[in-house]
Structures are given as C-alpha cells and as structure tokens.
Amino acid sequence: MKRYIIFTGTVTYAIKGRDLLRKKGFKVSIERITGAETLGCGYAIILNGDIKEAESVLRNNGVKILEIKEK
C-alpha cells in the first residue's frame, strides 16, 4: 500500500481532512513537516491508501490541497 503526504493550507484544513477521511474508513494521521519539504503551514495529512478517492473526498468538502507527494 502506498503512502502519501497531502499538504494543506492550514492546520485547520489538515484536521478537517483527517476527520473526513477517517469517517470514510481511511487510515490517516497528521504530521508536522519541517525542512525543505515544508509547504503552507507545515502540517500535512499522511495517508495509506487510495489517493484518488481520498483527494476527491477532500476537494468535495472544501479542504484546500497545496500538493500531494508519494512517500
């Protein structure tokens, strides 16, 4: 199973996104990203699973996504 880092604009979006995805059955967490990889507020959603479905859930519920990286 692939692991993805979903960078959000704010920690609020990261929390909202995590909660939405958990309700849909995804295994997700939030991590503080530091260093050269940092985008936005520095918080990101870490996802193990189907990125296409997760991205759709997030965007359809107003979660701003800055970038998605495969880890």
C-alpha positions as CSV (number, residue, x, y, z in Angstrom):
1,M,0.0,0.0,0.0
2,K,1.4,3.4,-1.0
3,R,1.9,6.2,1.5
4,Y,1.1,9.8,0.5
5,I,1.7,13.2,2.1
6,I,-1.1,15.7,1.5
7,F,0.0,19.2,2.1
8,T,-2.8,21.5,3.2
9,G,-3.0,25.3,3.5
10,T,-3.6,25.4,7.3
11,V,-3.6,23.1,10.3
12,T,-7.4,23.6,10.4
13,Y,-7.7,22.0,6.9
14,A,-5.4,19.2,8.0
15,I,-7.6,18.4,11.0
16,K,-10.8,18.7,8.9
17,G,-9.3,16.5,6.2
18,R,-8.1,13.9,8.7
19,D,-11.6,13.7,10.3
20,L,-13.4,13.4,7.0
21,L,-11.1,10.7,5.7
22,R,-11.3,8.7,9.0
23,K,-15.1,8.8,8.7
24,K,-14.8,7.2,5.2
25,G,-12.5,4.4,6.6
26,F,-9.1,5.7,5.5
27,K,-6.1,5.2,7.7
28,V,-4.7,8.8,8.2
29,S,-2.8,10.9,10.6
30,I,-1.4,14.4,10.8
31,E,2.3,15.2,10.9
32,R,4.3,18.4,11.2
33,I,6.6,18.5,8.2
34,T,9.8,20.5,8.5
35,G,12.8,21.3,6.3
36,A,12.9,21.6,2.6
37,E,9.6,19.7,2.1
38,T,7.5,22.2,4.0
39,L,4.6,23.8,2.3
40,G,1.9,26.1,3.7
41,C,1.5,25.8,7.5
42,G,3.8,22.8,7.7
43,Y,1.1,20.3,8.7
44,A,0.1,17.5,6.3
45,I,-2.2,14.6,6.2
46,I,-0.4,11.3,5.9
47,L,-2.5,8.7,4.0
48,N,-2.0,5.0,3.5
49,G,-4.5,4.0,0.7
50,D,-6.3,5.2,-2.4
51,I,-5.2,8.7,-3.2
52,K,-7.7,9.3,-5.9
53,E,-10.7,8.6,-3.7
54,A,-9.2,10.5,-0.8
55,E,-8.4,13.5,-2.9
56,S,-12.0,13.5,-4.2
57,V,-13.4,13.4,-0.6
58,L,-11.1,16.3,0.5
59,R,-11.8,18.6,-2.5
60,N,-15.6,17.9,-2.5
61,N,-15.6,19.0,1.2
62,G,-13.6,22.2,0.7
63,V,-10.2,21.1,2.0
64,K,-7.5,23.1,0.3
65,I,-4.8,20.9,-1.0
66,L,-1.4,22.5,-1.9
67,E,0.4,19.4,-3.1
68,I,0.4,15.6,-2.8
69,K,3.6,13.7,-2.7
70,E,4.2,9.9,-2.7
71,K,6.4,8.8,0.1
